[in-house]
Amino acid sequence: MELHEAIRRRRMVRSFTSDRVEPAVVDRLLDGARRSPSAGNVAGTAFVVLEGADTEQYWEVTLPGEDRTRFGWPGLLRAPVLVVVTTSPVAYAARYAEADKAATGLGSGPDAWTVPYWFVDAGMAVDRLLLGAVDAGLGACFFGLFAHEHPVLAALGVPDGWRAAGTVALGHPDHDDRPGRSAQRRRPPLPEVVHRRRW
């Protein structure tokens, strides 16, 4: 598939069949995501992959009991693959303390960064997953962890100091999938978002 076509076709899928995704396909998507741009080539993004029955531990933390029965997107819970995208702020500070980056002053710690590039880079990895899913004929949905971030990281054994950028659900789209309300919002045309020479 041409890249421009994948970009135009990409959308968040919120209802999946329970059909398995071949591990080789998942690995190919993750390999594309790990090749995304990274400030200082830190490569400070890592992925916790839950497949099949292992996805249940994620939902037990984020949607226990009654919360699950009231959840508005039950088809999302059938996604056969969940990828928790994690990133290490400390790795960025350590990289920028090295000789070739030390002059930036960003090596003293994550608080020195006015823009948290670990989340920028993790977002680029997420975009690679989303576009790769389209290319593979799959559906994907990115969603945040918010208040569940630290409980999910603990449940998955993620080392201290790592943060979660969010989760990508992957799988075969269900015919009952419906777009979220946000999909109805107008996407601004190019002239409204491109400013040449000055704003």
Buried (B, 14 or more C-beta within 10 A) or exposed (E): EEEEEBEEEBBBBBBBBEEBBEEEBBEBBBEBBBEBEBBBEBBBBBBBBBBEEEBEBBBEBBBEEEEEEEEEBEBBBBBBBBBBBBBBBBBBBBBBBEEEBEEEEBBEBBEBBEEBBBBBBBBBBBBBBBBBBBBBEBBBBBBEBEEBBEEBBEBBEBEEEBBBBBBBBBBBBBEEBEEEEEEEEEEEEEEEEEEEEEE
